[in-house]
Amino acid sequence: MVDRRGFLCGVAAYVMWGFFPLYFPLLKPAGPVEILVERIMWSLVAVLVMLAVIRKWSWVRRLDRRTLGLLALAGAVITVNWGTFIYAVNAGRTLEASLGYFINPLLSVMFGVVLFQERLRRWQWAAIGLGASAVLVLTIDYGRPPWIALILAFSFGTYGLIKKYVKMPSAESLSVETAALFPFALAVALFLEGSGRATFGHHGPGQAVLIAGTGLITALPLMLFNAAAIRVPMSTLGMLQYLAPVLQFLIGLLIQHEAMPASRWVGFLLVWGALVIFAVDGIRASRPAAARRQVEVAV
């Protein structure tokens, strides 16, 4: 039986991520670079406050050079992801951004094949083939590869891969990642201020509060996700992860009224078909494993 509290925490986390496309346009006239560096700095502030409230600092003594290096690399990778997403939603390309997070699970499977020599089942290969076909169709539709979607998928997939090696809870790892990036973010923020291009503090208290709020909206869903991850099965979280790109897609289509010609619908439908195959195959494959565990417990 799925833990209700954990399930609700997971839903809340993915719903918050899904509504990000409505938040970042509110920060205009701040540009993507300023929003990115402010998000890094305020995320560090927010996560340190949260860790202080729960008084969780013992992990600091266990940090070693390898962990610090991996988390600094993870911070650099997630910066690419954040910057690309911020640019996409503020440039009216939320649909393409959502595509990246639809592609990401398929990409994670390919990482398993290439890096860990995992063997795919027949239907998993079919899902990968459909996903590749979708990218080809969308490349023809856009007249270029869907770079935003691909960068988001690869950066987030790589970020997850690095975190797999670190094995540290979300809040703790985010604090190290943003601390490693803080000096660079501060330098850029000071440069923007000195060149007269900064908007923080120059466009009223409302905009300043919203920019500072990027720290909270970054840290809070991570804390909720962490609470869900320790209470519900990964298979449940795997299904919940589609909430975010579905909401992003609906925002791009129904609220931001982005163009969606028939050829683009074909590409998205191919991706969704791949994900359905992938999910059904995963459910079917998990049943024998669950049955074997029940037999082992009974014995």
C-alpha positions, 0 to 999 in steps of 0.5 A: 500500500502506497503511503498517502503522505509520501504520495501527496508530497510527490504530487505536490513536488511535480505539480510545483515543477509543472507550474514553473512556466507561469512563474519565470515570465513574472520576473521580467524585465529580468533577462534569463542570465540574471534570473539564473544567477539570482536563482542560484544565489537565492536557492542557496539561501533557501536551502540553508535556512531549511537545513537550519530549521531541521538542524541537519548538519552532520552530513557536512563532516562526511564530505570528501574531495570526490563528493565535492567534485561530483556535486560541483559538476552536478551544479554546473550541469543543472545550471545548464538545465535551469538556464535553458528552461528559463530561456525557453519559457520566457521566449515562448517555447514552453512546449519544446521545454516540456518535450525535453522532460517527456524524452528524459526517461527514454534517455535515462534508459539509453544511459543504462545501456551505454554506461552500465551495459544494461540489456533492454527488453524488446518493448523497451527497444520499441519505445526508444525507436519511437522516441527517436522517430519523434525527434526526427519528425520534430526536426523536420517540423521545426526545420532544426533539431529540437535543441531546447528539448534535447539540451534539457533531456541530456542535462537533466539525465546527466544530472541524475546520473551524477547524483546516482554516484553521490547518493546524497539527499536532495537538500544537502546536495543542492546546498553544496551544488549552489555553494560551489556556483555561488561565487560565479553567480555573484560575480555575474550579478555584480557585473550586471549591476555595474553595467546597469543591466540588473533589474533586481531592486530597480523595478519595485519590491514586488519584482524583487520578492518574486526574484528572491522567491526563485530560491524557495520554489527551487528548494521546496519541491526538492524537499517534498520530492525527498519526503516522497522518495523515502515513503513511496516506491520508485515505480510510483515516483516514476509515474508521477514524474510525468505530471510536470511535463504534462502541466508544462505542455498544457500551459504552453498550449492553452495559456501561452497559446504556442503554435502546435501544427499537425506535424508537431502533434505527430511528433509529440504523439510518438513520444507519448506512445513511446512512454506508454509502451515504456510504462506498460512494459515496466509494469509487466516486468515488475510483476514477476519480480514482486511475485518472486519476492513474496515467495522468498518472504513466505519461504 
